[in-house]
Amino acid sequence: MKKLALIIFFLFALFIPITEAKQVTVTGQGVTASAAENDALRQAVEKAVGVLVDSQSLVSKNILIEDNIYTNSRGFITNYTVVDKRQDAVGSWRVTVNADVDESPNSKLMNELTRLGIIDTRLRNPKIAVYIPESHIQYRVPDPAGETAVIKTLVKAGFSQVIAASPKLTTVSYNWARKGYNVNLEDLRAAARFFSADIVIMGEAFSEGVGDPGQWLPGNQRMNMRSCRARVEAKMYLAKTGQIIAADGKYGSALDISEAVASKKALAAAGEEIGNYFVDEILKYSSSNRQNTELIVISSDFSKINKVQAALKSIRGVKNVQMKNYASGKGVFEIQYSGAPQTLYRELASSVDTALNLISASYNTLTVGVS
């Protein structure tokens, strides 16, 4: 009986809704008590906006934020309590409040910031242009294997807007493309316009034959195989500003009876390595705005909701999985995920060993049914 009581208590604690609002204590000033209270509420919302919006957008879109967010501060506060109110010797008022500001993905504040374009959600599923020409020793290799491997890795990770730059090059765009690793801001903006890209990955790759691997074995035991070593170097730019958000180089090696095939395999191996690196960097960069994703799972079988929760932990880019609520066959999770909800659905569908149905998806909310 005691064990049963403990289990019931645990389940009750598990499914108690977790508050979505963040409480802050702020003090406002004004010529009247009401004006000071309004100033305090404004400051509470300013703190929330400062967490949700990057500093560059805060400066460039200050007037838009002022007119649409700060002037309507009360509308973004779910609850507040005045904890202190006093008038100083010169007649000014100071009012201190404890205010709850809802910063959740589906909050009124987040929806308004997104509607106004203050929060840019494109980097949750950016359009990525990849250009990595390659050569083997001194001659150019057609159909770059390293570039293809980078693209395949990005697509596999769930990015659905990836394009190979090479086939789309024209005389106009060739001027920046041939610079490869040494483009400037003007070149990047030209590339961004040409490909309508949010992110541009540019670099170079090369491979080199290193001979028959058997020559290094005791007794020089030839294997009649050819070995190649390759390296792919690339930088990832935020196309709009020219900011380098990641840069690295990776090695790969391969073996085949043909040196040409061995070089392709080595380039592909290096390309996959750097592709994985860029996937991680994009996920880290795009999650910096702290836009969490709300996942709603509907099923009459709680064990299937548990399966979805377990699968979430194995999906790349997912962090801090937290069940906020469960009631009437609906589980609500809040997760830190920098990709698009549609991408999350595709990853879940391939990870859960049960039928998953997409009900709806918005910029930060995904609703699925499990049968």
N, C-alpha and C positions, 0 to 999 in steps of 0.2 A: 504493500500500500504506500509505503514511504517512497519507494522507487517511482511508482506511478505519479505521485504528487510532484516529484522532482522533474519528471519528464514533461508533465503538463505545464509546470512553471517555466521550464526552458523553452517550450514551444510558444508559450504566451509572450515571453520576452523577445523571442526571435522575430515574431511577426508584428510587434508594436511598431506603428509607423514612426520613422525617424524624421524629425523636423527638417524641413528644407530651408528654413530661414536662418540667416546668420544674424546674431544679436551684436550690436555695437553700442557703445556709450559715447555720446558726443554732447558738446556744449555750444549753444548758439547765442548770439548777441543781437539786440535790436532796441529800437527806441520804445517799443511796447513789449509786454510779455508775449503777446501773440506773434509779433515779428521775430522775437528771439526763438520761440518754439519752431516757427517755420524755418529759420536759419539752421537750427539743429537737425531738423528732418532732412533738409537739403544736404547737409554735411554727411549724414548717414548714407544717403544715396550716392554721393560723390565717392565715398569710400568703396562702395560696392562696384561702381563703374570703374574705378581705378584698378580693381582686381580683374574685371572682365575684359577690359579694353587695353590694347597695347599703347604705350606712351606716344608713339608717332600718330596714331589715330586720335588720341586725346587732344593733341595740339592742332592737327589739320582739320578736325571736325568739331572744334570747340563750340562754334556758334550753333551748329546743329544739335549738339548735346545740350547746350544751354537752353535753347528754345523748346526742345521737345522732352527732355528728361528732367533737368534740374528744376524747371518751373512747375513741373507736375510731380514733385517729390512724394507727396502724400499718397499718390496713386500706386507707388511702388513699395510702400511700407505696409506690411501685413498687420503689424501691431506695435504700439509703443507706449511707454510709461514715463511720465514726468517725475524725475527723482529729486530735482532741486530747482527752485525758482527764487531769484532774488534780484533786488534793485540796488545799484550802487549809489554812491554819494552824488554823482552828477545826473542821476535819473535814468541811466541806461539799464536794460534788463539782461540778465544771464539765465538761460534755462538749460538744464541738463536732462537728457532723455536716454532711456534704454530703448532702442528701436530694433525691430526685426525686419531685415531686408531680404526678400526672397531672391536668391541667386541661382536657383535650380534651372535646369535646361528648359523647362516649360513655363518658367515664370513670366509674368507680364513684362518685367524689366528686360529679360533676355530676348523675348519676342520683339519688343520695341527696338532694342539695339540692333537686332538682325534686320528688321523691316526697314530701318533707316539706312542700312548699309554701313553702320558704324563698326559692326563686327563682320569681318570678311570670312565667309564660310567656304570659299572656293578651295582653300588649301586642305580641306577635309578630303577632297577628291580632285586634286589639281590636274590640269592638263600639262603633261610633261613631254618635252621634245628632247630626244637623245641623239647626239651626234658624236661618234667615236670612230674616226677612220683608223685603219691599222695597216701594218706592213710586216712582211717577213724578211728579215735581213734588210735588203735594199729595195725590194720590189713591193708594190702595193698589192694587197689582198682584196679581191672582190667580195661583196656580200659579207661585211664585217661580222665575224663570229662573236667577238667581245661585245659589240653593240647589241647584237641580237640577244645575247645572254642577259645583259642588263635589262633589256625590255621585257624578256620572259619573266625575270625575277620580280620586276615591278608589277606586272600583270598578275602573276601568281599571288602576290601579296594583297591583291584586291584593288589596285589602281586601274580604273577602267578607261582612262583617257591618256594613253601613252602612244606616242607616234615616233617612228624612225625618221630622223631628219634627212638622211642621205638621199632616199629616192625622190624627195620633194625639192631638192636643191635646184635653183635656176641661176642664170647669169647674175641676176640682181643679188641673190642671197649668197652667192659663192664668195663674194668679197669678205664676208665675215666668217663663213664656214671654213675657208682655207686657213684661217688663223688658228683654228683649233683651240689650243690651250691658252692663247694670249689675246682674248677678246677684250674690248673695252665696253663701257656703259652704252655708248652709241650702237655698237655691234649687237649687244644684248637686246636693246630695245627694238632694233630692227628684226632680230630673231623672234622676239615676243610677238611683234605685229604679224610677221610672216606666218608663224605657226599658231597664232592666238594662244600662246602658251603662258602658263603661270610660272612654271619652273623649266629651266633649260640645263641639261647635263651635257657638258662638252669636254672632250679630252682627246687622247690618242692612245694607241695600243701597238705593241710590236711583239714579235716572237722570233726565236732563234733556235736553230738546230744544234743539239749538243752531242750528236753522234749515236752510235750503237751503245746502249747501256751495258752490254756485256763486256765492253772494253775495260770497265772498272772492276769486274769480278776477278777473283783469283784465277790465273791462267789465261786471262784475256778470252773468256768464253763468249764468242760472238753469238748474238741472238737473231741476227738478220732483221732487227727492228730499228726504228728511228725514234729518237727522243727529242722533244722540244720543250723549251721554257718560254713563257710569255708573261708580259706585264701590261696591265690596263691602268692608266692614270686618268683621272677626270675630276672636274670641279662641278659643283651643283650651285646654280645661281637662282636667286629670286628675280625673275625676269623684269618685273616692274621697276625695281630699284638698282639692280646690278649687284646686290649684296651676295657675297659668297656664303652659303649656309653649310657647305660641307666640301671637303676635298681629301682625296686619298689615292693611293696606288696599291694594287694587289697583284700577286704573282699566281701563276698556274702552270702546271706541267702535265704532259701527256705522252703516250707511247703508241706507235702504230707502225705497220710495215711501210707506210708512205709518209714521208716527211711533211708533205702538204696537208694530209689529214691530221697528223700529229700536231702541227701548228694550229690548225683550226680547233682541235680539242683543247689544247693548252690555252688558247685565247678565250674559249668558251668558259673554261674553269675559272680563269682570272676574272672574266666578266661577271660570272655568277657571284663571286666573292664580293666584288665592289658593288654589284647590284643589291646584295643583302645589306651592305653598309649604308647605301643610300636610302633603302627602305626604312631602316631604323632611324636615320637622320630626319627623314621627312615626317615620320610619326612623332618624333620628339619636337620638331619645330612646330608642326601644326597643332600640337596639344598645348603649346605655351599659353594660349588664350583661355585655357581652363574650361572650355565648353564640354561639360560632361554629356553623356548620352543616356537617355532614359529608355530602358528596354522593358516592354510590357509583354508578358508571356501568359497566354490564356489556354487553360487546359483543365478538364475535370479530374485529371489524374495528377496528383501532386508529385509523384515519382518522376513524371516526364518533365515537369518544371525543374526538378532537381538535376535531370540529365542536361538541360540547357545551361543551368548554372555551372555544372562541371565542365561542359564544353567551352564556356566562355574563358575559363582559365587557361586554355590551351591555344587560344587565338592570338596571333601576333598583334601587338599594339594595345591589347586590353589590360587594364590595370584597375585595382581597387574595386572589385565586384562587390556590391553591397545590396542586399535585399531590403528595400524600404518598407514593403508592405505585402501582405498576402490576404486575400479575402475573396470568397465566392468564386474560386477557380481562376483567380487572376493574381499573378505575381509581378511585382514592380521592382525592377533592379535599376540602380544607378551605377554607371561604370565610367571610368576614365578611358575614353577611346578617341583617338585623333582622326580616324577614318570616317567616311560617310556611313550613315545608317544602312544604306543599300549594300555597301561593302560588307558590313557586319552581318547582314542577313545571308549573303552568299557564303561567308565563312562558316556561319552557324549551320546552314543547310548541309554543308559537306562534312561537318564534324559530329552532328547528332544522328544517332542510329534510329531515328523515328521521323515520321512525316512532319515537316515544318511548312507552314503556310504563311505567306506575307499578307498581313491585313492592311497595314498602312506604314508609311515612312515619311518623315519630314526632316528638316535639317538637323534635328537633335533628338528625335524620338522614333523608335522602331516598335511596332506592335506585331507580334506573330502569334499564330495558333499552333498548338501541338496536338496531334491526334494519334 
